[in-house]
Amino acid sequence: MPPKRSKKKRAKAAPPAGERQPYFRTVADNRRARFDYDLMERLEAGLALTGTEIKSVRAGKATIRDAYAQIRDGQMWLHNMHLAPWTGGGPWNHEPMRSRRLLLHRGEIDRFGRQVLQKGLTIVPLRLYIKGHFAKVEVALAKGRRSYDKRQAIMRRETAREIGRAMRRDA
């Protein structure tokens, strides 16, 4: 009797290039910024990191709660973002609170810079995420809310929640 041949597994066809979705994982989310500021315009920016910093980001050890961006010498810098030291870094580890450069096109930096100077806005990071193999930050032009604006936002959110509950009860 001849030996049995094993069936070869066919490789699945890769989806067309337009349909392929890059790997996407949120590392840190600045929910406080959505409450403290009125967000105007959003922008995705790359983040220039060292070797131990990107390892720390991939491990999920980043905080952007008190962070803000500033334009200096034609470049945008992210300040007060805390990246915990990587455990295997040893003496080559990074400084946790150093300023990190945001990678943007010149036109994007100039447009944000003009609006910050003219309208008195600030630039805040909304979330830090991994897209493909790169660390990205979503930044937004923001205008600070007054305390009464915050109270109104809370009231709107609570009334929407109550309406939703009532609709579910009736349905």
C-alpha positions in Angstrom: 0.0 0.0 0.0 1.5 3.4 -1.0 2.1 5.9 1.8 -0.6 8.5 2.4 0.1 11.9 1.2 -0.8 14.7 3.6 -3.0 17.4 2.2 -1.2 20.7 1.7 -2.9 23.6 3.4 -3.6 26.4 1.0 -2.5 29.9 2.1 -5.4 32.3 2.4 -5.3 35.1 -0.2 -4.3 38.4 1.3 -7.0 41.1 1.2 -6.4 43.8 -1.4 -4.1 46.6 -0.3 -6.9 49.1 0.1 -8.8 46.8 2.6 -5.9 45.9 4.8 -6.2 47.5 8.3 -3.0 48.4 10.2 -2.6 47.1 13.7 -4.1 49.7 16.1 -4.0 49.8 19.9 -4.7 52.7 22.2 -2.1 53.0 25.0 -3.2 56.1 26.9 -6.4 58.1 26.7 -6.7 61.7 28.0 -10.4 61.7 29.0 -9.8 64.7 31.3 -9.0 66.9 28.3 -12.3 66.2 26.7 -14.0 67.5 29.9 -11.7 70.5 30.6 -11.5 71.8 27.0 -13.6 72.5 24.0 -11.8 70.7 21.2 -11.6 72.5 17.9 -9.4 70.7 15.4 -7.7 67.3 15.7 -4.5 66.0 14.1 -2.5 62.8 14.1 1.2 63.2 14.9 4.1 60.8 15.0 6.3 60.7 18.1 10.1 60.7 18.1 11.1 58.1 20.8 14.3 56.4 21.8 14.6 52.6 22.0 13.6 52.1 25.7 10.8 54.6 25.3 9.0 52.7 22.5 9.3 49.5 24.5 7.7 51.3 27.5 4.9 52.6 25.3 4.3 49.1 23.8 4.1 47.8 27.4 1.4 50.4 28.1 3.3 52.4 30.7 2.5 55.9 29.5 0.5 58.8 31.0 -0.7 61.8 29.1 -3.1 63.4 31.6 -1.0 66.5 32.3 0.6 66.7 28.9 0.5 69.6 26.5 2.2 70.5 23.2 4.1 73.7 22.4 5.7 75.0 19.3 9.3 76.0 19.7 11.8 76.8 16.9 9.5 75.6 14.2 8.9 72.2 15.8 6.1 70.9 18.0 7.2 69.4 21.3 5.1 67.4 23.8 5.8 68.2 27.4 4.8 66.5 30.7 4.1 63.1 29.2 5.3 60.4 31.6 6.8 57.2 30.1 7.8 54.8 32.9 11.4 53.5 32.7 11.6 50.2 30.9 12.5 47.4 33.3 15.3 46.0 31.1 16.8 49.4 30.3 19.6 49.4 32.9 21.9 52.4 32.7 20.7 53.3 29.2 17.1 54.0 30.3 15.3 57.2 29.3 14.3 60.2 31.5 10.6 59.7 32.2 9.4 63.3 31.8 11.6 64.6 29.0 10.1 66.7 26.2 9.4 64.6 23.1 9.2 65.9 19.5 6.0 65.5 17.5 6.5 64.6 13.8 4.3 66.8 11.7 4.4 68.5 8.3 5.6 72.1 8.3 2.2 73.4 7.1 0.4 71.6 10.0 2.8 73.1 12.6 2.4 76.6 11.1 -1.4 76.4 11.0 -1.6 75.3 14.6 0.9 77.9 15.6 -1.0 80.7 14.0 -4.2 79.7 15.7 -2.5 79.3 19.1 -1.1 82.8 18.9 -4.2 84.6 17.5 -7.0 82.9 19.4 -5.3 82.1 22.6 -5.8 78.3 22.2 -3.7 75.5 23.6 -2.6 72.2 22.1 -3.5 69.1 24.1 -2.9 65.4 23.4 -6.1 63.3 23.4 -4.7 59.8 23.1 -1.5 57.9 22.5 -1.7 54.8 20.4 0.3 52.3 18.3 -0.6 52.3 14.6 1.2 49.6 12.6 4.8 49.8 14.0 4.7 53.5 15.0 3.7 55.4 18.1 1.2 58.2 17.3 -0.4 60.9 19.3 -3.8 62.5 18.5 -3.5 66.2 19.4 -6.2 68.9 19.3 -6.5 72.6 19.4 -8.4 73.3 22.5 -10.0 76.2 24.3 -10.3 76.0 28.1 -13.8 75.7 29.6 -15.0 77.7 32.5 -16.5 75.9 35.5 -20.0 76.9 34.4 -19.4 75.4 31.0 -18.3 72.1 32.7 -21.5 72.1 34.8 -23.6 72.6 31.6 -21.7 69.7 30.0 -22.5 67.5 33.0 -26.2 68.5 32.9 -26.4 67.8 29.1 -24.8 64.4 29.6 -27.1 63.4 32.5 -30.3 64.5 30.7 -29.2 62.5 27.6 -28.6 59.5 29.8 -32.1 59.9 31.5 -33.8 60.2 28.1 -32.0 57.0 27.0 -33.2 55.2 30.1 -36.8 56.3 29.6 -36.7 55.3 26.0 -35.5 51.8 26.9 -38.1 51.4 29.6 -40.9 52.4 27.3 -39.8 50.2 24.4 
